[in-house]
Amino acid sequence: MECTLCKLQYVGKAETPFNIRLNNHRKDATGNNQKAIPASMHFKQTGHNFNKHAKFTLIEQIKNTTTDKDTIRATLKRREDFWILKLDTLTPKGLNQELNNI
């Protein structure tokens, strides 16, 4: 996700289909969910509008080679960390707060 207003990026993973994850980000950015991730909360700042300033780019899809959810989750976390580091999206250069460190 990128804020096109601030040019800040966020790398995230999702087990849910993209359309559902996108709608959850939108709901978090416009609603009152205090547990929303900082990237979604970013769009509550003055002058920001999620529907205008949030841009999404899918950069990798992990094919299910196993049905073991723990293995899938560990793979997603490793790849998320890889892309956070590669794209340099940790705060203050981006909207990611931390790595998964697995």
C-alpha positions as CSV (number, residue, x, y, z in Angstrom):
1,M,0.0,0.0,0.0
2,E,1.2,3.5,-0.7
3,C,0.0,6.9,0.3
4,T,0.2,8.8,-2.9
5,L,0.0,12.1,-0.9
6,C,3.0,11.4,1.3
7,K,4.8,8.9,-1.0
8,L,5.1,6.5,2.0
9,Q,4.8,2.8,1.4
10,Y,3.7,-0.1,3.5
11,V,4.3,-3.8,2.9
12,G,1.9,-6.3,4.3
13,K,0.8,-9.9,4.0
14,A,-2.7,-11.4,3.8
15,E,-4.1,-14.8,4.0
16,T,-7.5,-13.5,3.0
17,P,-8.4,-12.6,-0.6
18,F,-7.2,-9.1,-1.7
19,N,-10.7,-7.7,-2.1
20,I,-11.6,-8.6,1.5
21,R,-8.2,-7.2,2.8
22,L,-8.7,-4.0,0.9
23,N,-12.2,-3.5,2.3
24,N,-10.8,-4.1,5.8
25,H,-8.1,-1.4,5.3
26,R,-10.8,1.0,4.0
27,K,-13.0,0.3,7.0
28,D,-10.0,0.8,9.4
29,A,-9.0,4.0,7.7
30,T,-12.5,5.5,7.9
31,G,-13.9,3.9,11.0
32,N,-13.1,3.9,14.7
33,N,-11.1,0.7,15.0
34,Q,-8.4,1.7,17.5
35,K,-6.6,-1.6,16.9
36,A,-6.1,-0.9,13.2
37,I,-2.6,-1.1,11.8
38,P,-0.6,2.2,11.6
39,A,-0.7,2.1,7.8
40,S,-4.5,2.2,7.8
41,M,-4.5,4.8,10.6
42,H,-2.2,7.0,8.5
43,F,-5.2,7.9,6.3
44,K,-7.0,9.5,9.2
45,Q,-4.5,12.4,9.1
46,T,-5.7,15.8,8.0
47,G,-5.8,16.1,4.2
48,H,-5.8,12.3,3.6
49,N,-8.5,10.3,2.0
50,F,-8.1,6.6,1.7
51,N,-10.3,6.4,-1.4
52,K,-8.1,9.0,-3.2
53,H,-4.7,8.5,-1.7
54,A,-4.3,4.7,-1.1
55,K,-2.7,2.9,-3.9
56,F,-2.2,-0.9,-3.8
57,T,0.3,-3.0,-5.7
58,L,0.5,-6.8,-5.4
59,I,4.1,-7.7,-5.5
60,E,4.1,-11.5,-4.8
61,Q,1.7,-14.3,-4.5
62,I,2.7,-17.4,-2.5
63,K,1.2,-20.6,-4.0
64,N,-0.2,-23.0,-1.5
65,T,2.1,-26.0,-1.6
66,T,0.9,-27.2,1.8
67,T,-2.3,-27.1,3.8
68,D,-0.4,-26.6,7.1
69,K,-1.5,-23.1,8.2
70,D,1.6,-22.6,10.4
71,T,3.9,-23.3,7.5
72,I,2.0,-20.9,5.2
73,R,2.0,-18.2,7.9
74,A,5.8,-18.6,8.5
75,T,6.4,-18.3,4.8
76,L,4.2,-15.2,4.5
77,K,6.1,-13.6,7.4
78,R,9.5,-14.3,5.9
79,R,8.5,-12.9,2.5
80,E,6.9,-9.8,4.2
81,D,10.2,-9.2,6.0
82,F,12.1,-9.6,2.7
83,W,10.0,-7.0,0.9
84,I,10.0,-4.6,3.9
85,L,13.8,-4.6,3.8
86,K,14.1,-4.6,0.0
87,L,11.7,-1.7,-0.4
88,D,12.9,0.1,2.7
89,T,9.5,0.7,4.2
90,L,10.4,0.8,7.9
91,T,9.5,4.0,9.7
92,P,10.5,6.8,9.1
93,K,11.0,6.0,5.4
94,G,7.8,4.0,5.2
95,L,4.7,3.0,7.1
96,N,6.0,-0.4,8.5
97,Q,6.7,-0.3,12.2
98,E,8.7,-3.5,12.6
99,L,9.8,-6.8,11.1
100,N,8.4,-10.2,12.0
101,N,11.9,-11.4,12.8
102,I,11.3,-15.1,12.3
